[in-house]
């Protein structure tokens, strides 16, 4: 019973490692938001670069078949 909070933290961290597709943000042109926290994950400076992880919450991102896909990710 003492480890319930720690187990929940570990489960949440593991779930973030499962890639999820970014959500299109209709408010901004060619933008995307994290499906986990809603943070903007589109790089406004370099439109050819796609983040592999959300820099707000750490959610791993899957850009395949996304409208903003630019032909591959960089690590």
N, CA, C and O atoms as a DFTB+ gen file, in Angstrom:
300 C
 N C O
     1  1       0.816      -1.204       0.000
     2  2       0.000       0.000       0.000
     3  2       0.859       1.268       0.000
     4  3       0.415       2.308      -0.485
     5  1       2.062       1.197       0.528
     6  2       2.920       2.378       0.602
     7  2       3.484       2.779      -0.756
     8  3       3.929       3.911      -0.943
     9  1       3.460       1.847      -1.693
    10  2       4.098       2.104      -2.980
    11  2       3.115       2.452      -4.090
    12  3       3.508       2.492      -5.256
    13  1       1.882       2.698      -3.772
    14  2       0.867       2.964      -4.801
    15  2       1.219       4.204      -5.620
    16  3       1.138       4.173      -6.848
    17  1       1.603       5.277      -4.969
    18  2       1.954       6.513      -5.687
    19  2       3.167       6.293      -6.592
    20  3       3.185       6.765      -7.728
    21  1       4.175       5.581      -6.095
    22  2       5.368       5.316      -6.892
    23  2       5.039       4.438      -8.096
    24  3       5.583       4.646      -9.181
    25  1       4.159       3.466      -7.915
    26  2       3.758       2.605      -9.022
    27  2       3.001       3.410     -10.073
    28  3       3.220       3.214     -11.268
    29  1       2.120       4.308      -9.652
    30  2       1.379       5.150     -10.592
    31  2       2.320       6.056     -11.383
    32  3       2.118       6.261     -12.580
    33  1       3.339       6.594     -10.732
    34  2       4.330       7.433     -11.417
    35  2       5.074       6.612     -12.463
    36  3       5.294       7.078     -13.581
    37  1       5.461       5.392     -12.102
    38  2       6.172       4.517     -13.032
    39  2       5.288       4.151     -14.225
    40  3       5.769       4.136     -15.358
    41  1       4.030       3.861     -13.997
    42  2       3.099       3.525     -15.081
    43  2       2.934       4.712     -16.025
    44  3       2.953       4.539     -17.244
    45  1       2.773       5.915     -15.475
    46  2       2.636       7.115     -16.311
    47  2       3.880       7.342     -17.157
    48  3       3.777       7.705     -18.328
    49  1       5.063       7.129     -16.570
    50  2       6.311       7.303     -17.314
    51  2       6.417       6.286     -18.443
    52  3       6.852       6.625     -19.543
    53  1       6.026       5.050     -18.181
    54  2       6.073       4.024     -19.226
    55  2       5.067       4.309     -20.335
    56  3       5.365       4.080     -21.508
    57  1       3.897       4.799     -19.991
    58  2       2.880       5.111     -20.999
    59  2       3.341       6.220     -21.937
    60  3       2.938       6.246     -23.099
    61  1       4.171       7.127     -21.457
    62  2       4.677       8.210     -22.303
    63  2       5.679       7.707     -23.334
    64  3       5.973       8.406     -24.304
    65  1       6.206       6.499     -23.134
    66  2       7.157       5.935     -24.088
    67  2       6.464       5.286     -25.279
    68  3       7.114       4.963     -26.273
    69  1       5.158       5.095     -25.187
    70  2       4.386       4.564     -26.320
    71  2       4.094       5.739     -27.254
    72  3       3.401       6.677     -26.861
    73  1       4.616       5.701     -28.491
    74  2       4.428       6.837     -29.403
    75  2       2.950       7.119     -29.688
    76  3       2.162       6.209     -29.942
    77  1       2.602       8.403     -29.640
    78  2       1.250       8.846     -29.980
    79  2       1.354       9.917     -31.056
    80  3       2.312      10.689     -31.098
    81  1       0.364       9.946     -31.912
    82  2       0.373      10.931     -32.998
    83  2      -0.028      12.308     -32.481
    84  3      -0.983      12.437     -31.715
    85  1       0.708      13.340     -32.905
    86  2       0.317      14.706     -32.550
    87  2      -1.050      15.041     -33.132
    88  3      -1.461      14.476     -34.145
    89  1      -1.735      15.948     -32.495
    90  2      -3.059      16.374     -32.928
    91  2      -2.912      17.662     -33.728
    92  3      -2.185      18.571     -33.327
    93  1      -3.607      17.735     -34.859
    94  2      -3.588      18.968     -35.647
    95  2      -4.206      20.098     -34.840
    96  3      -5.229      19.920     -34.178
    97  1      -3.574      21.255     -34.906
    98  2      -4.098      22.434     -34.239
    99  2      -4.663      23.359     -35.304
   100  3      -3.912      24.033     -36.009
   101  1      -5.974      23.391     -35.423
   102  2      -6.628      24.176     -36.465
   103  2      -6.410      25.679     -36.286
   104  3      -6.579      26.442     -37.237
   105  1      -6.040      26.109     -35.091
   106  2      -5.850      27.537     -34.832
   107  2      -4.615      28.064     -35.553
   108  3      -4.616      29.184     -36.064
   109  1      -3.561      27.248     -35.593
   110  2      -2.312      27.649     -36.250
   111  2      -2.132      26.840     -37.522
   112  3      -2.491      25.663     -37.569
   113  1      -1.582      27.458     -38.544
   114  2      -1.307      26.771     -39.798
   115  2      -0.095      25.864     -39.618
   116  3       0.934      26.294     -39.098
   117  1      -0.218      24.607     -40.049
   118  2       0.847      23.619     -39.958
   119  2       1.394      23.512     -38.545
   120  3       2.608      23.557     -38.350
   121  1       0.547      23.376     -37.587
   122  2       0.974      23.225     -36.209
   123  2       0.420      21.925     -35.662
   124  3      -0.503      21.340     -36.228
   125  1       0.987      21.485     -34.568
   126  2       0.534      20.250     -33.932
   127  2       0.686      20.388     -32.427
   128  3       1.566      21.093     -31.932
   129  1      -0.197      19.695     -31.709
   130  2      -0.135      19.721     -30.250
   131  2       0.042      18.300     -29.724
   132  3      -0.337      17.326     -30.374
   133  1       0.620      18.209     -28.546
   134  2       0.855      16.928     -27.888
   135  2      -0.490      16.299     -27.501
   136  3      -1.359      16.981     -26.957
   137  1      -0.660      15.009     -27.780
   138  2      -1.912      14.355     -27.422
   139  2      -2.042      14.120     -25.921
   140  3      -3.125      13.800     -25.432
   141  1      -0.950      14.277     -25.197
   142  2      -0.962      14.034     -23.759
   143  2      -1.232      15.311     -22.955
   144  3      -2.080      15.321     -22.063
   145  1      -0.504      16.391     -23.279
   146  2      -0.622      17.607     -22.462
   147  2      -1.193      18.804     -23.217
   148  3      -1.574      19.795     -22.594
   149  1      -1.260      18.734     -24.562
   150  2      -1.786      19.839     -25.347
   151  2      -0.761      20.905     -25.677
   152  3      -1.111      21.947     -26.231
   153  1       0.512      20.662     -25.345
   154  2       1.566      21.628     -25.647
   155  2       1.902      21.636     -27.129
   156  3       1.782      20.612     -27.801
   157  1       2.327      22.795     -27.646
   158  2       2.691      22.935     -29.049
   159  2       3.992      22.175     -29.306
   160  3       5.025      22.477     -28.709
   161  1       3.930      21.188     -30.200
   162  2       5.115      20.390     -30.494
   163  2       5.672      20.660     -31.893
   164  3       6.606      19.982     -32.322
   165  1       5.120      21.627     -32.600
   166  2       5.649      22.005     -33.912
   167  2       6.782      22.999     -33.701
   168  3       6.660      23.933     -32.909
   169  1       7.872      22.795     -34.406
   170  2       9.006      23.694     -34.300
   171  2       8.737      24.914     -35.171
   172  3       8.702      24.805     -36.397
   173  1       8.549      26.051     -34.559
   174  2       8.207      27.272     -35.289
   175  2       9.404      27.856     -36.043
   176  3       9.214      28.602     -37.003
   177  1      10.624      27.532     -35.629
   178  2      11.814      28.088     -36.268
   179  2      12.257      27.267     -37.473
   180  3      12.666      27.833     -38.487
   181  1      12.183      25.956     -37.377
   182  2      12.639      25.061     -38.432
   183  2      11.518      24.091     -38.752
   184  3      11.363      23.079     -38.068
   185  1      10.736      24.382     -39.777
   186  2       9.559      23.579     -40.104
   187  2       9.917      22.184     -40.615
   188  3       9.042      21.323     -40.712
   189  1      11.200      21.945     -40.948
   190  2      11.612      20.619     -41.398
   191  2      11.968      19.710     -40.223
   192  3      12.218      18.521     -40.421
   193  1      11.994      20.243     -39.024
   194  2      12.371      19.455     -37.851
   195  2      11.129      19.082     -37.057
   196  3      10.265      19.921     -36.801
   197  1      11.051      17.819     -36.672
   198  2       9.930      17.353     -35.852
   199  2      10.495      16.736     -34.579
   200  3      11.345      15.847     -34.636
   201  1      10.025      17.209     -33.445
   202  2      10.492      16.695     -32.168
   203  2      10.049      15.250     -31.982
   204  3       8.921      14.895     -32.323
   205  1      10.931      14.420     -31.443
   206  2      10.562      13.040     -31.156
   207  2       9.783      12.943     -29.854
   208  3       8.999      12.015     -29.662
   209  1       9.997      13.893     -28.966
   210  2       9.313      13.915     -27.675
   211  2       8.748      15.306     -27.417
   212  3       9.318      16.307     -27.851
   213  1       7.639      15.359     -26.717
   214  2       7.080      16.642     -26.299
   215  2       8.025      17.246     -25.272
   216  3       8.386      16.585     -24.299
   217  1       8.426      18.488     -25.477
   218  2       9.349      19.118     -24.535
   219  2       8.637      19.644     -23.289
   220  3       9.287      20.171     -22.386
   221  1       7.331      19.510     -23.229
   222  2       6.587      19.911     -22.029
   223  2       6.381      18.734     -21.065
   224  3       6.578      18.872     -19.858
   225  1       5.979      17.561     -21.617
   226  2       5.643      16.437     -20.732
   227  2       6.448      15.175     -20.992
   228  3       6.405      14.249     -20.182
   229  1       7.185      15.112     -22.103
   230  2       8.005      13.940     -22.398
   231  2       7.319      12.850     -23.200
   232  3       7.889      11.773     -23.377
   233  1       6.106      13.096     -23.692
   234  2       5.386      12.101     -24.491
   235  2       6.130      11.832     -25.787
   236  3       6.477      12.770     -26.504
   237  1       6.381      10.560     -26.103
   238  2       7.004      10.208     -27.371
   239  2       5.992      10.423     -28.483
   240  3       4.821      10.072     -28.337
   241  1       6.448      11.009     -29.616
   242  2       5.553      11.390     -30.703
   243  2       5.779      10.533     -31.938
   244  3       6.909      10.149     -32.241
   245  1       4.709      10.240     -32.640
   246  2       4.724       9.455     -33.869
   247  2       4.187      10.345     -34.983
   248  3       2.987      10.614     -35.033
   249  1       5.058      10.805     -35.876
   250  2       4.682      11.753     -36.918
   251  2       4.221      11.082     -38.198
   252  3       3.823      11.774     -39.136
   253  1       4.262       9.735     -38.271
   254  2       3.842       9.059     -39.500
   255  2       2.401       9.427     -39.829
   256  3       1.539       9.466     -38.951
   257  1       2.155       9.692     -41.093
   258  2       0.815      10.012     -41.613
   259  2       0.224      11.287     -41.034
   260  3      -0.982      11.507     -41.148
   261  1       1.038      12.128     -40.417
   262  2       0.538      13.401     -39.894
   263  2       0.624      14.435     -41.011
   264  3       1.588      14.422     -41.776
   265  1      -0.356      15.329     -41.127
   266  2      -0.357      16.326     -42.206
   267  2       0.897      17.200     -42.252
   268  3       1.233      17.726     -43.313
   269  1       1.595      17.366     -41.131
   270  2       2.799      18.198     -41.120
   271  2       4.055      17.397     -41.328
   272  3       5.153      17.936     -41.195
   273  1       3.929      16.096     -41.659
   274  2       5.101      15.239     -41.836
   275  2       5.981      15.817     -42.935
   276  3       5.493      16.205     -43.996
   277  1       7.286      15.872     -42.669
   278  2       8.231      16.467     -43.614
   279  2       9.201      15.430     -44.201
   280  3      10.212      15.793     -44.804
   281  1       8.894      14.157     -44.025
   282  2       9.758      13.149     -44.636
   283  2      10.745      12.522     -43.686
   284  3      11.730      11.943     -44.144
   285  1      10.541      12.604     -42.412
   286  2      11.417      11.925     -41.469
   287  2      11.724      12.767     -40.259
   288  3      11.578      13.990     -40.263
   289  1      12.146      12.088     -39.240
   290  2      12.490      12.756     -37.989
   291  2      13.987      12.777     -37.798
   292  3      14.709      11.976     -38.391
   293  1      14.438      13.663     -36.998
   294  2      15.834      13.704     -36.575
   295  2      15.890      13.351     -35.111
   296  3      14.939      13.590     -34.367
   297  1      16.990      12.788     -34.703
   298  2      17.114      12.449     -33.273
   299  2      17.905      13.509     -32.559
   300  3      18.120      13.409     -31.351
